[in-house]
């Protein structure tokens, strides 16, 4: 069944904001989805800010531009996931701010929230043993999950139209070591994608080369969804405590968002840049 949210347009969002403007004179913060709304509501001014869910990244961008230009409403800003924008050198409109990392989940995992979650769900002795053998968990997560995002980038650049939906990470990532079998990953994605002309081994080599070029900052090409899936798998099968034996991605993602509190958010570039812009334009946004 088709999701009716897919039919919502940027103009629909702009119209909603214009209708609410007659009774609300504060700031409208436009975000992509429900989980974004839940997260940013922890930090936004509860009196002077209203959060609007746009249901897509394009809707965030275009609705903010429409409000700012056509409707002359300067108290509308947006937050969108960076996704591949920085890798592709895409520029965003000034009133739409991007997450520090690929999305908010990957941003949270680069903060102290990861250690908070590991303290709750991890077995400290097992974590110590894992890190002695394989390095820091944060680095291991990025190395394991990053190749998926890099393959998405290659797919976009080459027009391959690869299908990453419902990807089973356990088919190519070892839950004990968090090593990614990149050729197997490429094969897994190819198996659910139509008519691929590029040899799998050549694509796998490109993934390896691109990840090697990012060794100074592996998290620049990591989707939060992939990192959470890998962490959940590792908690279940490698270094988790008893309460993580059946943990799933949705539950773990919620725990990460809960752990990402004001002190961590205040360390982000998103907080600094959006707060500075709003301060310069004399509109309210954050209250932390």
KOLSERO-362824 format. One record per atom (N, C-alpha, C): x negated, y negated, z negated; atom name; residue number from 1. Coordinates in pm, whole numbers, padded with zeros to 5 digits. Each point is the difference from the previous one (the first is absolute). Layout:
N
px py pz atomo num
X Y Z CA NUM
...
end
This chain:
288
px py pz atomo num
-00083 00119 00000 N 1
00083 -00119 00000 CA 1
-00088 -00125 00000 C 1
00035 -00096 00082 N 2
-00077 -00123 00010 CA 2
00018 -00085 -00126 C 2
-00112 -00052 -00050 N 3
00002 -00087 -00116 CA 3
00043 -00140 00044 C 3
00108 -00052 -00060 N 4
00051 -00131 00037 CA 4
-00101 -00111 -00025 C 4
-00095 00025 -00090 N 5
-00103 -00101 -00025 CA 5
-00087 -00024 00122 C 5
-00006 00100 00090 N 6
-00078 -00017 00122 CA 6
00060 -00108 00090 C 6
00127 -00031 -00019 N 7
00067 -00099 00085 CA 7
-00010 -00142 -00055 C 7
-00055 -00016 -00120 N 8
-00014 -00132 -00059 CA 8
-00109 -00077 00074 C 8
00030 -00123 00041 N 9
-00095 -00081 00074 CA 9
-00056 -00112 -00089 C 9
-00104 -00064 00051 N 10
-00057 -00114 -00071 CA 10
00102 -00113 -00014 C 10
00081 -00018 00101 N 11
00103 -00104 -00006 CA 11
00104 00031 -00107 C 11
00030 00131 -00018 N 12
00091 00039 -00108 CA 12
-00057 -00041 -00136 C 12
-00130 00021 -00019 N 13
-00065 -00036 -00125 CA 13
00001 -00152 -00018 C 13
-00032 -00072 00107 N 14
00002 -00146 -00007 CA 14
00139 -00053 -00031 C 14
00102 00063 00059 N 15
00139 -00041 -00028 CA 15
00035 00024 -00147 C 15
-00044 00114 -00053 N 16
00025 00031 -00142 CA 16
-00061 -00107 -00090 C 16
-00123 -00039 00033 N 17
-00068 -00102 -00080 CA 17
00072 -00134 00011 C 17
00043 -00036 00120 N 18
00071 -00127 00019 CA 18
00131 -00004 -00077 C 18
00070 00114 -00003 N 19
00126 00007 -00074 CA 19
-00024 -00015 -00150 C 19
-00108 00061 -00050 N 20
-00031 -00008 -00143 CA 20
-00057 -00136 -00038 C 20
-00054 -00070 00098 N 21
-00061 -00129 -00029 CA 21
00098 -00101 -00056 C 21
00127 00013 00032 N 22
00099 -00095 -00050 CA 22
00018 00008 -00152 C 22
-00040 00113 -00058 N 23
00018 00016 -00145 CA 23
-00133 00024 -00073 C 23
-00110 00006 00075 N 24
-00131 00025 -00062 CA 24
-00105 -00089 00065 C 24
-00063 -00082 -00081 N 25
-00097 -00096 00053 CA 25
-00144 00040 -00017 C 25
-00026 00121 -00049 N 26
-00138 00043 -00027 CA 26
-00067 00063 00120 C 26
-00095 00089 -00030 N 27
-00082 00064 00103 CA 27
00059 00136 00038 C 27
00006 00026 00129 N 28
00035 00134 00048 CA 28
-00128 00072 00039 C 28
-00020 00118 -00058 N 29
-00115 00084 00031 CA 29
00050 00119 00081 C 29
-00041 00010 00125 N 30
00046 00107 00090 CA 30
-00104 00112 00001 C 30
00043 00123 -00028 N 31
-00090 00115 -00005 CA 31
00054 00110 00090 C 31
-00081 00101 00022 N 32
00036 00105 00096 CA 32
00107 00096 -00051 C 32
-00018 00055 -00121 N 33
00088 00107 -00044 CA 33
00038 -00005 -00146 C 33
00075 00101 -00042 N 34
00052 00006 -00136 CA 34
-00113 00012 -00102 C 34
-00100 00086 00027 N 35
-00108 00016 -00097 CA 35
-00083 -00128 -00012 C 35
-00013 -00075 00109 N 36
-00069 -00130 -00007 CA 36
00078 -00095 -00090 C 36
00132 00000 00015 N 37
00085 -00087 -00081 CA 37
-00016 00033 -00149 C 37
-00001 00129 -00032 N 38
-00015 00041 -00139 CA 38
-00134 -00046 -00056 C 38
-00104 00015 00081 N 39
-00133 -00036 -00048 CA 39
-00013 -00151 -00022 C 39
00033 -00078 00102 N 40
-00021 -00145 -00010 CA 40
00096 -00066 -00097 C 40
00111 00064 -00028 N 41
00093 -00057 -00099 CA 41
-00062 -00002 -00139 C 41
-00103 00082 -00023 N 42
-00069 -00002 -00130 CA 42
-00081 -00128 -00018 C 42
-00037 -00061 00112 N 43
-00092 -00114 -00005 CA 43
00065 -00132 00039 C 43
00111 00006 00071 N 44
00063 -00123 00051 CA 44
00073 -00074 -00110 C 44
00010 -00130 00015 N 45
00076 -00084 -00093 CA 45
00147 00045 00003 C 45
00054 00049 -00112 N 46
00136 00056 00001 CA 46
00110 -00103 00020 C 46
-00029 -00126 -00026 N 47
00100 -00105 00012 CA 47
-00005 -00069 00135 C 47
-00120 -00024 00050 N 48
-00016 -00085 00117 CA 48
-00035 00075 00128 C 48
00000 00134 -00005 N 49
-00034 00079 00119 CA 49
00105 00109 00022 C 49
00043 00016 00125 N 50
00088 00110 00040 CA 50
-00074 00084 00104 C 50
00004 00130 -00020 N 51
-00069 00091 00092 CA 51
00100 00057 00100 C 51
-00035 -00008 00127 N 52
00084 00050 00110 CA 52
-00071 00117 00068 C 52
00069 00110 00018 N 53
-00057 00117 00068 CA 53
00032 -00009 00149 C 53
-00105 00002 00083 N 54
00017 -00018 00145 CA 54
00006 00131 00077 C 54
-00040 00111 -00062 N 55
00007 00134 00057 CA 55
-00103 00029 00109 C 55
-00089 -00095 00030 N 56
-00110 00028 00091 CA 56
-00101 -00115 -00006 C 56
-00120 00031 00043 N 57
-00106 -00102 00002 CA 57
00032 -00110 00101 C 57
00047 00040 00117 N 58
00034 -00100 00102 CA 58
00110 -00093 -00050 C 58
00097 00055 -00071 N 59
00108 -00084 -00054 CA 59
-00052 -00100 -00102 C 59
-00099 00042 -00079 N 60
-00060 -00095 -00096 CA 60
-00059 -00117 00077 C 60
-00084 00030 00097 N 61
-00070 -00104 00074 CA 61
00097 -00093 00073 C 61
00089 00060 00076 N 62
00086 -00081 00087 CA 62
00106 -00076 -00078 C 62
00050 00058 -00110 N 63
00101 -00072 -00079 CA 63
-00062 -00119 -00070 C 63
-00122 00014 -00051 N 64
-00067 -00112 -00065 CA 64
-00027 -00111 00101 C 64
-00047 00037 00119 N 65
-00026 -00100 00104 CA 65
00129 -00070 00039 C 65
00108 00075 00016 N 66
00128 -00060 00039 CA 66
00049 -00098 -00107 C 66
-00012 00039 -00127 N 67
00042 -00091 -00107 CA 67
-00087 -00125 -00004 C 67
-00129 00017 00020 N 68
-00092 -00113 -00008 CA 68
00016 -00096 00118 C 68
00023 00053 00118 N 69
00000 -00084 00121 CA 69
00142 -00041 00041 C 69
00082 00097 00034 N 70
00133 -00033 00051 CA 70
00093 -00056 -00106 C 70
-00016 00048 -00125 N 71
00094 -00040 -00106 CA 71
-00061 -00100 -00098 C 71
-00126 -00034 00023 N 72
-00068 -00103 -00079 CA 72
00006 00028 -00151 C 72
-00014 00127 -00035 N 73
00002 00039 -00141 CA 73
-00142 00037 -00040 C 73
-00067 -00089 -00071 N 74
-00138 00021 -00037 CA 74
-00020 00078 -00128 C 74
00110 00048 -00060 N 75
-00011 00073 -00126 CA 75
00023 00150 00022 C 75
-00044 00048 00117 N 76
00010 00143 00033 CA 76
-00139 00050 00036 C 76
-00047 00102 -00071 N 77
-00128 00061 00032 CA 77
00018 00151 00007 C 77
-00100 00069 00052 N 78
00008 00144 00014 CA 78
-00127 00070 -00046 C 78
00015 00127 -00035 N 79
-00114 00088 -00028 CA 79
00019 00126 00084 C 79
-00105 00038 00073 N 80
00007 00119 00086 CA 80
-00123 00086 -00022 C 80
00013 00128 00029 N 81
-00116 00089 -00005 CA 81
-00099 -00038 00108 C 81
-00129 00006 -00033 N 82
-00103 -00032 00100 CA 82
-00003 00105 00110 C 82
00026 00126 -00035 N 83
-00007 00110 00097 CA 83
-00132 -00008 00077 C 83
00006 00000 00134 N 84
-00121 -00004 00081 CA 84
-00038 -00141 00043 C 84
00070 -00101 -00052 N 85
-00018 -00136 00049 CA 85
-00144 -00049 -00009 C 85
-00065 00026 -00111 N 86
-00137 -00050 -00015 CA 86
-00096 00076 00091 C 86
00020 00129 00018 N 87
-00084 00076 00092 CA 87
00019 -00048 00143 C 87
00121 -00043 00032 N 88
00032 -00047 00136 CA 88
-00022 -00150 00016 C 88
-00046 -00065 -00108 N 89
-00024 -00146 00002 CA 89
00126 -00079 00035 C 89
00113 00049 -00047 N 90
00125 -00073 00019 CA 90
00012 -00110 -00104 C 90
00050 -00114 00041 N 91
00022 -00111 -00092 CA 91
00147 -00005 -00039 C 91
00023 -00040 -00123 N 92
00137 -00010 -00050 CA 92
00039 -00146 -00014 C 92
00130 -00027 00006 N 93
00047 -00137 -00017 CA 93
-00033 -00044 -00142 C 93
-00025 -00130 -00022 N 94
-00047 -00046 -00131 CA 94
00093 00034 -00116 C 94
00131 00006 00025 N 95
00093 00021 -00111 CA 95
00025 00148 -00029 C 95
-00066 00090 00074 N 96
00011 00143 -00028 CA 96
-00136 00050 -00046 C 96
-00004 00055 -00121 N 97
-00125 00042 -00061 CA 97
-00011 00153 00005 C 97
-00122 00047 00024 N 98
-00024 00143 00015 CA 98
-00057 00060 -00127 C 98
00030 00127 -00021 N 99
-00058 00073 -00112 CA 99
-00152 00008 00014 C 99
-00070 00012 -00111 N 100
-00147 00006 00003 CA 100
-00048 00118 00081 C 100
00067 00113 -00018 N 101
-00035 00121 00074 CA 101
00112 00032 00099 C 101
00000 00122 00050 N 102
00097 00038 00103 CA 102
00144 -00027 -00044 C 102
00030 00026 -00127 N 103
00133 -00020 -00055 CA 103
-00015 -00015 -00151 C 103
00112 -00015 -00069 N 104
-00009 -00023 -00144 CA 104
-00047 00124 -00077 C 104
00033 00120 00048 N 105
-00045 00119 -00071 CA 105
-00152 00013 00007 C 105
-00059 -00024 00118 N 106
-00146 00008 00010 CA 106
-00065 -00114 -00077 C 106
00064 -00117 -00002 N 107
-00051 -00111 -00082 CA 107
-00001 00038 -00147 C 107
00109 00061 -00047 N 108
00009 00041 -00140 CA 108
-00104 00105 -00034 C 108
-00025 00092 00094 N 109
-00097 00106 -00025 CA 109
-00144 -00052 -00004 C 109
-00022 -00121 00052 N 110
-00132 -00064 -00008 CA 110
-00015 -00083 -00127 C 110
00102 00000 -00083 N 111
-00003 -00076 -00125 CA 111
-00013 00095 -00118 C 111
00006 -00055 -00120 N 112
-00005 00081 -00121 CA 112
00120 00091 -00016 C 112
00103 -00018 00085 N 113
00119 00086 -00009 CA 113
-00036 00146 00025 C 113
-00100 00026 00085 N 114
-00040 00138 00025 CA 114
-00048 00066 -00128 C 114
-00084 -00068 -00075 N 115
-00049 00058 -00125 CA 115
00112 00020 -00102 C 115
00098 -00092 00000 N 116
00114 00015 -00090 CA 116
00080 00126 00035 C 116
00019 00024 00128 N 117
00076 00118 00045 CA 117
-00080 00128 -00030 C 117
-00132 -00006 00022 N 118
-00083 00117 -00031 CA 118
-00001 00029 -00149 C 118
00007 -00104 -00082 N 119
00005 00020 -00145 CA 119
00129 00071 -00041 C 119
00108 -00026 00074 N 120
00129 00060 -00030 CA 120
00012 00142 00055 C 120
-00046 00020 00123 N 121
00025 00127 00069 CA 121
-00124 00086 00020 C 121
-00118 -00054 -00027 N 122
-00122 00076 00025 CA 122
-00053 00069 -00125 C 122
-00072 00109 00022 N 123
-00073 00068 -00106 CA 123
-00142 -00058 00000 C 123
-00039 -00068 -00108 N 124
-00125 -00076 00000 CA 124
-00123 00089 00021 C 124
00002 00121 -00052 N 125
-00113 00091 00022 CA 125
-00008 00042 00146 C 125
00114 00028 00059 N 126
00002 00040 00141 CA 126
-00041 -00118 00090 C 126
00043 -00121 -00038 N 127
-00038 -00118 00077 CA 127
-00151 -00020 -00005 C 127
-00057 00015 -00118 N 128
-00145 -00015 -00015 CA 128
-00074 00103 00085 C 128
00048 00124 -00003 N 129
-00064 00106 00079 CA 129
00012 -00029 00150 C 129
00118 -00047 00042 N 130
00019 -00033 00142 CA 130
-00095 -00111 00042 C 130
-00009 -00105 -00080 N 131
-00083 -00114 00038 CA 131
-00148 00035 -00003 C 131
-00040 00091 -00086 N 132
-00140 00046 00000 CA 132
-00035 00071 00130 C 132
00097 00070 00057 N 133
-00025 00075 00124 CA 133
00026 -00082 00125 C 133
00104 -00087 -00003 N 134
00046 -00063 00125 CA 134
00001 -00153 -00002 C 134
-00045 -00060 -00109 N 135
00000 -00146 -00007 CA 135
00130 -00054 -00057 C 135
00007 -00132 -00009 N 136
00116 -00066 -00059 CA 136
00130 00039 00071 C 136
00105 00015 -00077 N 137
00128 00039 00057 CA 137
00049 -00104 00099 C 137
-00019 -00128 -00031 N 138
00042 -00106 00092 CA 138
-00065 00016 00137 C 138
-00130 00028 00001 N 139
-00072 00019 00127 CA 139
00046 00127 00071 C 139
00021 00105 -00079 N 140
00044 00128 00059 CA 140
00138 -00014 00064 C 140
00089 -00076 -00065 N 141
00133 -00024 00058 CA 141
-00010 -00073 00132 C 141
-00084 -00105 00003 N 142
-00014 -00078 00123 CA 142
-00060 00084 00113 C 142
-00100 00082 -00033 N 143
-00061 00085 00103 CA 143
00099 00103 00054 C 143
00087 00049 -00088 N 144
00096 00102 00042 CA 144
00115 -00059 00080 C 144
00054 -00114 -00047 N 145
00118 -00057 00063 CA 145
-00033 -00091 00118 C 145
-00117 -00061 -00002 N 146
-00035 -00098 00103 CA 146
00007 00050 00144 C 146
-00045 00121 00029 N 147
00003 00046 00139 CA 147
00138 -00003 00065 C 147
00106 00014 -00081 N 148
00134 -00006 00058 CA 148
00027 -00140 00054 C 148
-00032 -00102 -00079 N 149
00020 -00138 00044 CA 149
-00090 -00033 00119 C 149
-00122 00050 -00002 N 150
-00092 -00025 00112 CA 150
00054 00064 00127 C 150
00056 00120 -00011 N 151
00060 00065 00117 CA 151
00119 -00081 00051 C 151
00076 -00058 -00089 N 152
00111 -00087 00041 CA 152
-00053 -00120 00079 C 152
-00109 -00057 -00047 N 153
-00063 -00114 00069 CA 153
-00045 00041 00141 C 153
-00067 00115 00010 N 154
-00046 00049 00130 CA 154
00119 00027 00092 C 154
00104 00059 -00057 N 155
00121 00027 00077 CA 155
00058 -00129 00057 C 155
00004 -00103 -00082 N 156
00055 -00130 00046 CA 156
-00087 -00059 00109 C 156
-00131 -00001 -00021 N 157
-00092 -00062 00096 CA 157
00001 00072 00134 C 157
00017 00130 -00002 N 158
-00003 00080 00123 CA 158
00139 00026 00058 C 158
00104 -00049 -00069 N 159
00136 00024 00048 CA 159
00039 00147 -00003 C 159
-00045 00073 -00100 N 160
00024 00144 -00006 CA 160
00138 00035 -00053 C 160
00059 -00090 -00076 N 161
00134 00023 -00056 CA 161
00006 00128 -00082 C 161
-00100 00019 -00085 N 162
-00002 00117 -00087 CA 162
00109 -00009 -00106 C 162
00052 00116 -00040 N 163
00109 00007 -00097 CA 163
-00055 00043 -00136 C 163
00011 -00089 -00098 N 164
-00051 00028 -00134 CA 164
00112 00029 -00100 C 164
00121 00010 00046 N 165
00113 00020 -00090 CA 165
-00007 00136 -00068 C 165
00029 00001 -00130 N 166
00006 00123 -00080 CA 166
-00130 00080 00007 C 166
-00113 -00068 00005 N 167
-00129 00067 00007 CA 167
-00026 00076 -00130 C 167
-00041 00126 00013 N 168
-00029 00085 -00116 CA 168
-00150 -00007 -00028 C 168
-00039 -00081 -00099 N 169
-00142 -00021 -00028 CA 169
-00069 00127 -00049 C 169
00074 00091 -00058 N 170
-00060 00122 -00053 CA 170
-00055 00090 00110 C 170
00037 -00025 00124 N 171
-00046 00082 00112 CA 171
-00141 -00037 00046 C 171
-00051 -00115 -00046 N 172
-00135 -00037 00043 CA 172
-00085 -00063 -00112 C 172
00054 -00014 -00120 N 173
-00078 -00053 -00112 CA 173
-00009 00106 -00109 C 173
-00122 00027 -00044 N 174
-00024 00097 -00106 CA 174
00035 -00063 -00134 C 174
00099 00051 -00073 N 175
00042 -00063 -00126 CA 175
-00103 00009 -00111 C 175
-00096 00093 00012 N 176
-00101 00016 -00104 CA 176
-00116 -00099 00017 C 176
-00034 -00030 00127 N 177
-00115 -00086 00027 CA 177
00041 -00135 00060 C 177
00123 -00009 00050 N 178
00053 -00115 00073 CA 178
-00078 -00028 00129 C 178
-00055 00104 00057 N 179
-00066 -00014 00130 CA 179
00104 00011 00111 C 179
-00010 -00091 00096 N 180
00091 -00003 00113 CA 180
-00064 00074 00118 C 180
00065 00104 00047 N 181
-00045 00071 00121 CA 181
00054 -00079 00119 C 181
-00079 -00093 00049 N 182
00050 -00096 00100 CA 182
00044 00068 00130 C 182
-00075 00097 00056 N 183
00051 00068 00120 CA 183
00136 00066 -00024 C 183
00017 00060 -00117 N 184
00130 00062 -00031 CA 184
00108 -00106 -00014 C 184
-00034 -00116 -00059 N 185
00096 -00109 -00011 CA 185
00046 -00046 00138 C 185
-00095 -00018 00091 N 186
00034 -00042 00137 CA 186
00089 00105 00065 C 186
-00033 00126 -00017 N 187
00082 00107 00057 CA 187
00141 -00001 -00057 C 187
00011 -00025 -00131 N 188
00131 -00004 -00064 CA 188
00085 -00113 00058 C 188
-00059 -00117 00019 N 189
00074 -00112 00056 CA 189
00033 00027 00147 C 189
-00095 00056 00074 N 190
00025 00033 00141 CA 190
00117 00098 00013 C 190
00011 00094 -00095 N 191
00102 00105 00010 CA 191
00141 -00056 -00009 C 191
00015 -00122 -00057 N 192
00133 -00059 -00009 CA 192
00011 -00126 00088 C 192
-00092 -00010 00097 N 193
00002 -00113 00092 CA 193
00002 00054 00144 C 193
00062 -00073 00088 N 194
00019 00047 00137 CA 194
-00111 -00049 00093 C 194
-00041 00091 00093 N 195
-00082 -00034 00115 CA 195
-00126 -00079 -00025 C 195
-00095 00056 -00077 N 196
-00123 -00072 -00029 CA 196
-00110 00034 00101 C 196
-00060 -00102 00058 N 197
-00101 00019 00105 CA 197
-00143 -00005 -00054 C 197
-00019 -00054 -00121 N 198
-00136 -00013 -00055 CA 198
-00039 00128 -00074 C 198
-00121 00054 00026 N 199
-00045 00122 -00070 CA 199
-00001 -00021 -00152 C 199
00045 00100 -00071 N 200
00008 -00013 -00146 CA 200
-00137 -00022 -00064 C 200
-00102 00071 00049 N 201
-00133 -00015 -00060 CA 201
-00055 -00141 00017 C 201
00029 -00061 00115 N 202
-00048 -00136 00024 CA 202
00068 -00099 -00093 C 202
00129 00020 -00023 N 203
00074 -00087 -00091 CA 203
-00050 00019 -00143 C 203
-00025 00125 -00039 N 204
-00051 00028 -00134 CA 204
-00135 -00069 -00021 C 204
-00086 00001 00102 N 205
-00130 -00067 -00009 CA 205
00018 -00151 -00018 C 205
00099 -00057 00068 N 206
00026 -00143 -00015 CA 206
00048 -00034 -00141 C 206
00083 00088 -00056 N 207
00047 -00021 -00138 CA 207
-00119 00000 -00096 C 207
-00088 00101 00015 N 208
-00118 00009 -00087 CA 208
-00088 -00125 00012 C 208
-00024 -00041 00124 N 209
-00088 -00115 00023 CA 209
00059 -00127 -00060 C 209
00131 -00019 00014 N 210
00061 -00121 -00052 CA 210
-00001 00002 -00153 C 210
00025 00116 -00060 N 211
-00004 00006 -00146 CA 211
-00142 -00026 -00051 C 211
-00100 00051 00070 N 212
-00139 -00024 -00041 CA 212
-00033 -00148 00005 C 212
00056 -00071 00099 N 213
-00026 -00144 00013 CA 213
00065 -00080 -00113 C 213
00092 00064 -00073 N 214
00072 -00068 -00108 CA 214
-00049 00043 -00138 C 214
-00117 00061 -00007 N 215
-00047 00056 -00127 CA 215
-00009 -00103 -00112 C 215
-00021 -00125 00034 N 216
-00010 -00104 -00103 CA 216
00136 -00035 -00061 C 216
00107 00035 00069 N 217
00135 -00029 -00051 CA 217
00099 00098 00063 C 217
00001 00122 -00051 N 218
00083 00105 00059 CA 218
00149 -00030 -00010 C 218
00041 -00080 -00099 N 219
00143 -00026 -00020 CA 219
00059 -00094 00103 C 219
-00080 -00060 00087 N 220
00055 -00089 00100 CA 220
00084 00074 00104 C 220
-00013 00132 00005 N 221
00080 00079 00094 CA 221
00064 00117 -00072 C 221
00083 -00029 -00100 N 222
00070 00105 -00076 CA 222
00146 -00042 -00018 C 222
00091 00084 00047 N 223
00142 -00023 -00027 CA 223
00033 00051 -00141 C 223
00078 -00079 -00072 N 224
00040 00041 -00134 CA 224
00073 00133 00000 C 224
00085 00021 00099 N 225
00076 00125 00008 CA 225
-00093 00121 00003 C 225
-00106 -00009 00081 N 226
-00094 00112 00010 CA 226
-00078 00017 -00130 C 226
-00045 -00110 -00059 N 227
-00077 00008 -00124 CA 227
00082 00059 -00114 C 227
00127 -00039 -00008 N 228
00087 00053 -00105 CA 228
00024 00150 00021 C 228
00020 00041 00126 N 229
00019 00142 00029 CA 229
-00123 00081 -00038 C 229
-00118 -00052 00031 N 230
-00125 00069 -00034 CA 230
-00018 00006 -00152 C 230
00026 -00111 -00068 N 231
-00016 -00003 -00145 CA 231
00097 00097 -00067 C 231
00123 00004 00048 N 232
00099 00093 -00057 CA 232
-00046 00145 00016 C 232
-00053 00031 00117 N 233
-00049 00134 00027 CA 233
-00117 00034 -00092 C 233
-00092 -00096 -00020 N 234
-00115 00024 -00086 CA 234
00040 00013 -00147 C 234
00098 -00078 -00043 N 235
00047 00012 -00137 CA 235
00065 00136 -00024 C 235
00074 00048 00098 N 236
00065 00130 -00015 CA 236
-00100 00115 -00003 C 236
-00106 -00010 00080 N 237
-00084 00117 00025 CA 237
-00146 -00014 -00043 C 237
-00042 -00120 -00041 N 238
-00141 -00016 -00030 CA 238
-00026 -00059 -00138 C 238
00041 -00125 -00023 N 239
-00039 -00064 -00127 CA 239
00117 -00058 -00078 C 239
00119 00052 00022 N 240
00115 -00048 -00072 CA 240
00020 00067 -00135 C 240
00072 -00070 -00089 N 241
00038 00057 -00128 CA 241
00126 00085 00017 C 241
00049 00054 -00109 N 242
00117 00089 00006 CA 242
00123 -00072 00055 C 242
00011 -00131 -00027 N 243
00119 -00074 00045 CA 243
-00006 -00039 00146 C 243
-00108 00039 00070 N 244
-00012 -00032 00143 CA 244
00009 00124 00086 C 244
00033 00113 -00058 N 245
-00002 00127 00074 CA 245
00102 00004 00113 C 245
00105 -00081 -00011 N 246
00103 -00002 00105 CA 246
00026 -00141 00052 C 246
-00094 -00090 -00021 N 247
00025 -00139 00039 CA 247
00007 -00015 00151 C 247
00098 -00078 00046 N 248
00019 -00023 00143 CA 248
-00037 -00143 00035 C 248
-00009 -00027 00130 N 249
-00044 -00131 00046 CA 249
00090 -00113 -00047 C 249
00131 00020 00003 N 250
00092 -00105 -00041 CA 250
-00016 -00038 -00145 C 250
-00011 00100 -00085 N 251
-00018 -00024 -00144 CA 251
-00133 -00069 -00027 C 251
-00105 00045 00068 N 252
-00132 -00059 -00021 CA 252
-00005 -00143 00052 C 252
00062 -00025 00116 N 253
00005 -00136 00051 CA 253
00068 -00095 -00096 C 253
00108 00047 -00063 N 254
00069 -00082 -00099 CA 254
-00088 -00028 -00121 C 254
-00077 00100 -00043 N 255
-00088 -00018 -00115 CA 255
-00110 -00101 00032 C 255
-00049 00003 00123 N 256
-00105 -00095 00041 CA 256
00055 -00142 00001 C 256
00120 -00017 00052 N 257
00060 -00135 00003 CA 257
00026 -00051 -00142 C 257
00042 00089 -00089 N 258
00022 -00041 -00139 CA 258
-00131 -00039 -00067 C 258
-00107 00073 00031 N 259
-00129 -00029 -00061 CA 259
-00061 -00130 00052 C 259
00041 -00041 00119 N 260
-00055 -00121 00061 CA 260
00069 -00122 -00063 C 260
-00057 -00045 -00108 N 261
00061 -00108 -00077 CA 261
-00055 -00137 00035 C 261
00047 -00102 -00072 N 262
-00039 -00139 00029 CA 262
-00151 -00024 -00002 C 262
-00070 00063 -00094 N 263
-00145 -00025 -00009 CA 263
-00072 00047 00125 C 263
00046 00112 00058 N 264
-00062 00049 00124 CA 264
00043 -00085 00120 C 264
00127 -00037 00003 N 265
00048 -00081 00112 CA 265
-00071 -00135 00005 C 265
-00028 -00057 -00116 N 266
-00066 -00130 -00004 CA 266
-00142 00005 00056 C 266
-00057 00118 00012 N 267
-00133 00015 00058 CA 267
00003 00006 00153 C 267
00119 00007 00058 N 268
00012 00022 00144 CA 268
-00012 -00129 00081 C 268
-00045 00015 00122 N 269
-00006 -00112 00094 CA 269
00141 -00047 00034 C 269
00094 00095 00009 N 270
00139 -00035 00028 CA 270
00053 -00098 -00104 C 270
-00026 00027 -00127 N 271
00046 -00088 -00107 CA 271
-00063 -00139 00014 C 271
-00129 -00002 00023 N 272
-00070 -00129 00008 CA 272
00046 -00082 00120 C 272
00007 00064 00117 N 273
00032 -00075 00122 CA 273
00146 -00046 00002 C 273
00091 00088 -00038 N 274
00141 -00038 00000 CA 274
00027 -00103 -00108 C 274
-00061 00018 -00118 N 275
00019 -00097 -00108 CA 275
-00053 -00137 00035 C 275
-00117 -00003 00066 N 276
-00060 -00128 00040 CA 276
00087 -00070 00104 C 276
00052 00076 00096 N 277
00084 -00060 00105 CA 277
00127 -00058 -00063 C 277
00061 00075 -00088 N 278
00123 -00048 -00064 CA 278
-00027 -00121 -00090 C 278
-00113 00002 -00068 N 279
-00036 -00115 -00083 CA 279
-00019 -00124 00086 C 279
-00069 00016 00113 N 280
-00025 -00113 00091 CA 280
00129 -00056 00058 C 280
00100 00088 00019 N 281
00127 -00042 00060 CA 281
00108 -00023 -00106 C 281
-00043 00005 -00127 N 282
00089 -00032 -00113 CA 282
00126 00087 -00003 C 282
-00019 00132 00016 N 283
00111 00093 -00016 CA 283
-00042 00109 -00098 C 283
00100 00056 -00066 N 284
-00027 00104 -00102 CA 284
-00016 00136 00066 C 284
-00080 00085 -00068 N 285
-00012 00138 00049 CA 285
-00026 00096 -00117 C 285
-00123 00001 -00052 N 286
-00035 00099 -00102 CA 286
00021 -00056 -00141 C 286
00026 00092 -00094 N 287
00019 -00038 -00140 CA 287
-00064 00106 -00086 C 287
-00136 00001 -00001 N 288
-00074 00100 -00079 CA 288
-00116 -00069 -00071 C 288
end
